[in-house]
Amino acid sequence: MDWMHFYPKTGIANSEIELEDGQLNIPPEQHLVLKAATALKLYAKTDTGCRIVLKKVIPMGGGLGGGSSNAATTLIALNHLWQCGLNLS
């Protein structure tokens, strides 16, 4: 299981999404966590940014769904952090 931590960033200067992923060298446009966070931020229309810390335990490319699971976790955590009010059904 990978570990993820989410921290709010407030204020105009801190409205961006920042990802610390241990230098996985995944291009931002292909990183599922960033894609999920960016899509939800656009939906939420929030000025609050976030810092996401991802510590990989599941090997990349191992076929165990680590990236997809991390993206889903991102949506759930940021839904709560940004108070989007989306439900899981």
C-alpha positions in Angstrom: 0.0 0.0 0.0 1.3 3.5 -0.9 1.1 6.3 1.6 -0.4 9.7 0.9 -0.7 12.9 2.9 -2.7 16.0 1.9 -2.1 19.5 3.2 -4.2 22.6 2.3 -2.4 25.7 0.8 -4.5 28.9 1.2 -4.2 32.3 -0.3 -3.7 33.5 -3.8 0.0 32.7 -3.8 -0.7 29.2 -2.7 -3.6 28.2 -5.0 -1.6 25.6 -6.9 -1.4 21.8 -6.6 2.1 20.7 -5.5 3.1 17.0 -5.6 6.0 15.4 -3.8 6.4 11.9 -5.1 9.9 10.9 -4.4 11.2 11.7 -7.8 9.1 9.2 -9.7 9.9 11.0 -13.0 6.4 10.8 -14.3 5.5 13.7 -16.6 2.9 15.9 -14.9 0.4 15.5 -17.8 0.6 11.7 -17.3 0.6 11.6 -13.4 -2.8 10.2 -12.4 -2.7 11.9 -9.0 -2.1 15.3 -10.6 -4.7 14.7 -13.2 -7.3 13.8 -10.6 -6.4 16.7 -8.4 -6.5 19.2 -11.3 -9.8 17.9 -12.5 -11.4 18.2 -9.1 -9.9 21.6 -8.5 -11.5 22.9 -11.7 -14.9 21.4 -10.6 -14.6 22.8 -7.1 -13.7 26.3 -8.4 -11.6 26.7 -5.2 -8.7 29.1 -4.6 -7.3 26.6 -2.0 -4.3 24.7 -3.3 -2.8 21.6 -1.8 0.4 19.8 -1.2 0.3 16.1 -1.8 3.0 13.8 -0.5 3.1 10.4 -2.1 5.3 7.6 -0.7 5.3 4.7 -3.1 5.4 1.1 -1.8 3.6 -0.6 -4.6 6.0 -1.0 -7.5 5.3 1.1 -10.6 4.2 -0.9 -13.6 3.6 -4.0 -11.4 -0.1 -4.3 -12.5 -1.4 -3.9 -9.0 -3.3 -0.7 -9.6 -1.3 1.6 -7.4 -1.6 4.7 -9.7 -5.4 4.3 -10.1 -5.8 3.7 -6.4 -3.8 6.8 -5.6 -5.9 8.9 -8.0 -9.1 7.6 -6.4 -7.6 8.4 -2.9 -6.8 11.9 -4.1 -10.4 12.5 -5.3 -11.8 11.3 -1.9 -9.3 13.3 0.2 -9.6 16.5 -1.8 -13.4 16.2 -2.0 -13.2 16.5 1.8 -10.5 19.1 2.0 -12.1 21.4 -0.5 -15.6 20.6 0.8 -17.0 19.7 -2.7 -19.9 17.8 -1.2 -19.6 14.9 -3.7 -20.8 11.5 -2.5 -19.3 8.1 -3.2 -22.3 6.7 -5.1 
